[in-house]
Amino acid sequence: MGREEQIIDSRLKKISELKKLGINPYPSKYDVKNYASELQEKYKKLKNDSNTKNKVNVAGRVMIIRDMGKIAFSTLQDSTGKIQFVLRDGDTGKKDFEFFKKFIDAGDFVGVEGLIIKTQRGELSILVKKIELLSKSIFPLPEKWHGLQDEEEKFRKRYLDILMNSDVKEIFLKKQKFWQTIRNFLNERGFLEVETPVLETSAGGASATPFKTHMNALDIDLFLRISMGELWQKKLMAAGFGKTFEIGRQFRNEGIDMEHLQDYTQMEFYWSYADYNDGMKLVEEMYKKVAREVIGTLKFETHEYKIDFGKKWELYDYQTVIKKYSGIDIYKDSEFKIKEKLDELNVDYLNVEDKWKLIDNLWKYCRKKLAGPGFLINQPVEITPLAKRNEKDNRKVEQFQVIIAGTEMGNGYSELNDPLDQEERFKRQMELKKKGDSEAQNHDKGFVEALKYGMPPTCGFGVSERLFSYMINRPIRECVLFPLLRPEEKEKKNGELNSKK
């Protein structure tokens, strides 16, 4: 029997013995009165080797045990931080001391009552008067989880990754602040938070491949939404709402890489009687607010780019940027010449025949040359089927994309509210879909009908959690509590096949 098996066997025996003694190793409740971080802050000025008469009560997981005979030290970790507790012969009751030594292991959840003290070495501690077992662990905690190289294992046992690494936990505390700051920012400016359907009969509002499912009750096929209720929120503009936003999950059946996931959190807002110029001003203000609140600065480094939100934000012209970094004139050069350039730059365009899709691939190459922060403007109408045409040049649309560290960090535009133009663009999208473009948008007749009743001039904008991942300079997968993984059995089988190759 290996060491781990011995530990598990020993703990199972302890559980059995506790039950025989009439002690429930998994009680339902414990009355917590104090928390580790609160106590650390309140008593940080307490002198070394000082005892107090201040009674406290905490609960959490036992992380470390050092049994030195007549005295035992242990570290308790709760949701806010860590604090040491001490059991000492003569100060801790004999019954509780013996219970601790016999039944408590690292990994167990316990409730501790005692007095606040500071050890000779300056460690704030709780001198235990009473200890209760709240949850008996069976598996031992890993000894060297930090720095584990197997990324799949870290994600599969994410609870251990968070438990053993405070910096991982800190990511998700910052992420909560990221979304709450955006929510507060919009609420303060009169935007109404709304909820729109996750299941749709037609996946609209973006160019992406949707997940398909079936609803038994109505016997219809449905799609998981690929946008944060874009077409629904624009219907709310037609209904008379002035400002709306939604924060939620959306789903795209695409690849996994440093920037992309299949399901992720997105925010979209819609603002009636505003255009893309208004949107750019609001978004710049919002991003600066988020940076100050989440990372405490407007300057940061990410993915080998140095970013300063405090400097003047650039305006990048789509046609000019592509011409500068590739030599291609998107309105004059042929598809053949564009393909030649893509080949020269080693940019993949497999199975892409539509000219504007080829140009979009070329743009994504050129985009990496731009550090930002800035806004990309004047995109071709063929690439953005939901944006209003630019009155000065009908080949282009009133769109703005936030560019930071060579990638897109938000997308918005003056929304197209001309129903006849919208209908024609949807028809073109359907032609692309027939040719095999899985990302082409559906012809949403219900949305066109709403536009025919009338929708006011509107600015819409969306940003995903990719922005957060770049702000803290982490791959987006690390910024998700429980990223999607293959079932463990399938992962093992896949690994075996790869090893045979």
N, C-alpha and C positions, 0 to 999 in steps of 0.2 A: 504494500500500500504506500503510495507516494505521500509527500508532506501535505499537499493540498487535500488529498482524500482523508488524511488523518485529522486535519482541522475540521473538515465538514462532519466527519463521524463524531468528533468530540462535541461539536455544537449541537448536533441532533440529539445526543445523549443528554446535554444540558437542558434542552427543550423538554425532553421526556421527564427529566427529574423535576423541573419547575412545575410541570403540570401535576405530578404526583404530590407536590407540596401545596397544591391549590393556588399556585401563582400563574396568572395568565401572561404568557410571554408576548402577547399582542393585544394589550388593552385598547379600549376605544377612544380614550380622551386623556388629556393632561392639561392642567391649568397653568399656562405659561404667563409669567408676569414681567419678565425682563429678557433682553436680547443682547448678544455679545457686543455688537458695535456700540450700543447705547451705554453699556457698562464701561467699555474701554474709553469712551469719550468722557463720561461723567467722572471717572476716578483716575484719569491719566496723571493728575498732579499729586496723587497719594504717595507719601514717602515710602522708600524701600523698608522692608521688614516691619510694615505697619499692619495692625489688625484693626478692624472696625466692628461695630455692632450692627452694621447695615445688612439686613437680611435680603437675599435675592433668590430668584427662582428662574432657572433657564432650562431649555430642552434642546437637544440636537444629537448629532451623530458623534460617537467616540472615534477619534482619528488615531490617537497614539496612546499607549499605556506604558508607563515606566514604574514597575513595582519594585520598591527598594526595602521591602520588609515592613518596617513600622510606619513607613510613609509611602504613598503612591501618588504619582502625578499622571494626569491625563489631559488631553486636549479635546475640547468639545467644539464642534462646528455647527452653527445654525444657519438660517437663511441670510443672516447679515454679516457673519464673520466668525472669528474663533476666540475662545477664551479658555484658559487653563483652569482645571479644578484639582483640588488636593484632598486626599484622604489621609488623616494623620491619627495615629494611635493616641488616645486620650482626648482628642477633640472630636473625632468622628465616632459615633456610636459603634460598639463592637459588632452588633448585628448587621449594620449597613456595610461596615468595612469587610466583614467576612462574605457578605452577599456579593460585593464588588469583586473580590478576589476569586470567588468560585464561579460566578456566572457571567460576568461582563467581559466582552471581547471587543477589540477594535472593529468598528463597523456597526455595533449596536447603537440603537437610539435610546437615550436615557433622559430622565428628568432629574435635575439636581437642585436641592435647596441648601443654602449655606450662607456664610458671612464673607463679605469682600475683604481680601487681604492683599498685601504685596509682599512677595518673597524677597529674600536677601539679594537676589540677583535682579530685582526690579520687575518681576513678572506679575502682572495683575492676575489674581486667581480667586477662586471661590473655595473656601474651606468648607468641605461637605459636612452637613449635619444629617441629610437624608438623601438617598438615591433610589430611583425607581427605574425598572426596565420597561421601555415603551415599545421596543420592537427588536426581536432577536435576529441578528444576521446569521445566515447559514454559510454563505460563501465568504471567504476572506477578501478584504480589499487588496487590490494589486499593490505591490511594493514599488514598482518602477513604471508606473503608468506614464509619467511625464516624459515626453520625448519619444513615445511609441511611434515607430516608423510605419506601421501598417495603418494607412489612412482609413481603409474600409472598416477595420476593427474599431478604430476610434469613433467613427460615425455610427457603427452598429451598436456600440455600447456607449452612446453619447452621455448617458447619465453618469458614467464613471469619468468620462473626459471632463465634464463640468465639475463633478465633485472633487477631482484630484487637482484641477488646474483653475486657479482663481482668475487667470487672464481670460480663459474661455468663458467663464461666467460673466465677466465684465463686458464681453462683446454684446451679450443679450440685454444687459442693463442699459448699455448705450443705445442699442437698437430700439428698445422701448421708448427711450427719450427722443430718438430720431423721429419716430412716427407721432409721438405725442406733441412734439414741437410743431410739426407740420399741421396737425389737427388744431392746436391752439392758435397758430398763425392765421389759419383760414377762418376759424370761428370768430376771432377778434375782428375780422374784416367783413363779417356779415354773411359768410357762406354757410349754407345749410347742409349738414351731413345726411346722406340718403343711403338707401340700400336698393340695389337693382338685382335682377335674376342672375343666378350662377348657371342655371340650365337654360339653354336657348334653342329654339327651333332652327335658327340660322345664326351661325357664328359671325358676328360683325364687329365693326369698329377698329379693325386692325388687319394687317396682312400677315397671317400666320397660319400654320397647320393646326387644326383643332383636335381635341380628343372627342371621340364619338361614343355615345351610349344609347341605351334603349329604355323607354319608360313603359312598363307593362300596363299600367292603369289606362293610359290613352292609346297604347299600341303605336307609339311614334318614336322615331329616332330623334335624339337631342344631342347638343354639343355643350361641352364645358366652355364657359366664356373665355375669349381671348383678349378682351379689353375690359376695363373697369366701368362697364355699363355706358360706353360712349353713346351709342344710339339711344339708349334709354334716357340718359341724362339730357340729351338734346331734345327729346320729346318733352322733358320737364321744362325746358326753356320755352317750348311751344305752349305748354300748359300755364305759363305765367310765372314760374319761379325765376328769380333774378340771378341767384348764385347758388350752385350746389357743388358738393364734392363727395367722393366715396373712397374709402380705404379698405381693401379686401384682397382676397386671393384670386388670381387668374391663372389660366392653364394653356400651355402651348406644347404641342407634340413635336418637339424639336430636340436638337442635340444638347449635351452637357459639356460645358467648358468653363473657363475662369469667370465668364460674364453671364452665362445662361443656365437656367433651370427650367424644368417642366411646369412646376407650380411655384408661384412666388407672390409677394405682396406688392401691390401697385396703388398709387393714388392718382385720381383724375379729378380735375375741377372744370366747371363750365360757368362762364361769366357773361351774362347778356349785356348787350350794348357796348362791348369792348372788342378790340381787335388784337392782332398779334403784337403790335407795338406795346399796348397796355400789358399784355401777357408777359413780355420780356422784362418789363420793369418790375412787375410783381414777383416773377420767378427769381430774378436776381436778388431781390430783397429777402425772399423766403430762404434761398440757399445760404445767404450770409447769416441769417438768424439760426438756421440749423447747425451750421459749422460752429458758431460761437457756443451754442448750447451743448452740442454733442462732443466736440473735440477741443473746445476752448480756444480756438484760433482760426483765423482766416487763411493761414499759410500751412501747407502740409505737403508731404512727399508721398506719391503713390505710383506704383508700377513704373518706376524710373522717371517719373515726371515731377517737376516742382510746380506746385499750384499756389496761386495767391488770389483768393476771392476779393481781396481789397483793392486790387488794381483795376483799371478800366477794362471792362469786358469787351472783347473783340466782336466784330461783325464779319462773318466769313461768307462770301458769295459762292454758292455751289459750283457754278460754271467756272469761275476764276480759280478756285482751289484745285479743281481737277485739271485744268489747263496748266497750272503752275507745276504740279507734281507729276503729271503724266504726259503732258503735251497734247492731250486729246481735247478737241473742241466738241462738246457733246451735241451741239446742234448741227454741225457741219460734217463731222467724220462718219464714215460708214461703219456698219456692224463688223465688217471684215477687219478694218483698221483697229477697231476697239478690241476685237479678239486677239489680234496680233500683239497689241500692247499688254493685254492681260497675260498672254503667254510669256512675253518678255519679262514681266514683273512676277511671274510664278503665282498668279492669282487664279484659284480654281473657279471655273464657271461650268462645270459638268452639267449637261442637259439643259443649259440655259440658252435660249434662242432669241427671246424678246430683247430688242435693243436697250430698252430702259432698265431691264433687269441686269444686263451686262454693265451698263453705266453705274448702276447701284453697287455692283461688285467692285468696280473701279473706284468709286467714291470711298468705300470702306477701306481700301488700301491707302488712299490719300489722307483720310481722316487721321491716321496714326501719326501724321506729321504735325498735327495741331495739339499743342499742350493746353490751350485755353487758359482761363475760362472765356467762353464766348458763345455766340449764337450763330448757327448756320442758317442762312436765309436763301430765298430765290430758288427753291427746288423745282424741278420740272413737274408739270401737272400730271403726267403719266405715272409718277411714282407715288403720289399722294391723292387718292380718289375722294377724300373727304374734306379737303381744304379749299378755301375760296381762291379764285384766280386773282393774280395781281393785276390791278386795273391798268398799270403802266406797261405791262408785258404779259399778255394772256397765255404765253407758253409756260409761265411760272405761277407758283402759288404763294399765298401769304402764310408761310410756315416758319417756325423757328425750332431748331433742335439745340439743346444745350450740349456743348462740346467741352469735355474735361478729360485730360490725360489720354487723348487720342481716341476717345470713344463717346458714344451718345449717352447723355445722362438726363434725358427728358425730352419730350416732344410735344409741340403745341402748334396751333394755327388759328387763323380766323376761319371759323367753321363755315363750310359751304351750306348756304340756306336757299340757293336757287334750285328748286325741285327738278326742273327740266335738265339742267346741267348735271345734277346728281344722278338722275336716271340714266343719262348717256354714259356717265363714267362707270356706273354699276354694270351696264351692258358690256362695256369693254373688259371689265374684270371677269365677267362670265365667259367671254371669249377666251381669255387667258386660262381660265379654269378648264375649259374644254380641251385646250392644248396640253393640259397636264400640269399646270401651275397649282400646286396644292395650297399655296399661300394666298392665291387670289381671293378677293372678297365676294361674298354672295350678293345677289340682287335682293336687298331688303325692301320689299314693296310696302310694308307697313311703315317703315321710316320715311320713304318717299311720300306716302300719303299724308303723314304728319307735316312734312315740309310744305305740301300743297295747301294745307290750312294756314300755314305761315309760321315761321320761326324768326325771332329777332336776330339782328347781328350778334354774334357770340364768339368769344374766345374760349378755346378748350386747351387743356394741358394735362399731360400725364408723366409721372416719374415712378420708377420701381426701386426696390431695395438695392439694386446695383449701385446707386449713388452712395448708400451707406457703406457698402463693401469697399468702395474706392476711397471713401473718406478715412476709413481705418486701415486701408491698405491690406486687405485680406481677400482671397478668392471668395466668390459669392457663396459657394457651397459651405464654407466654414461659418458663414453668417446665418445659417438656417439651423434651428434647434435639432430637427430630425430630418435630414435630407433623404430623398428617396434612394433606396438601395435594392439591388437584386435580392431575392430570397437567399438565405445563407446556403441552402443546398445547391441552388443553381450557380451561385458564385464559386463553390468548391468544384463543381463539375466543369465550369468554364476554365478554372485554373488548371485542372487536370488536363484538359484538352490543349491548352496553351503550352504546358510543360512537355507534352508529347511532340508538339511541333518543333 
